[in-house]
Amino acid sequence: MYKKILMLFLLFSTQVYADLIINEVMYDPHDDEDHKEWIEIYNNATFPIDISLYNFSDSQSTDAIKTCQSFLGTTIINPNEYALLTDQDTAFYNTTSFNGTKVCVDDITLGNGLSNSGDSVSISNSTFN
């Protein structure tokens, strides 16, 4: 019975590919723990993605993603391009020449603050994709 169910599941299942990939995480910057944590996100899709339709979560908290208060920018990540996700009060952009999409969470920390001893992070839209 279980073999038949498994075979049916395998026949009708589809592969899922991630459109947005968390590529890098800076959770423990040397000089300023509070204002230089960041997440690099890669658009693996063949179409632009508006990341403001997504949420960022760590193991304890969820935040909406939007443009940073310190500058007006876009929340669109084009295909095969990168974005940096930071907190609202970040000082990171003052010290880097990153030219991609720059977005922030709607809070002063990424999630509940990224733990230096381990954390889980994710990006999801309203349908958890």
Helices and strands as residue ranges (DSSP letters): H 2-12, E 20-26, E 38-43, E 49-50, G 51-53, E 54-57, E 62-67, E 76-77, E 82-86, G 92-94, E 101-105, E 122-125
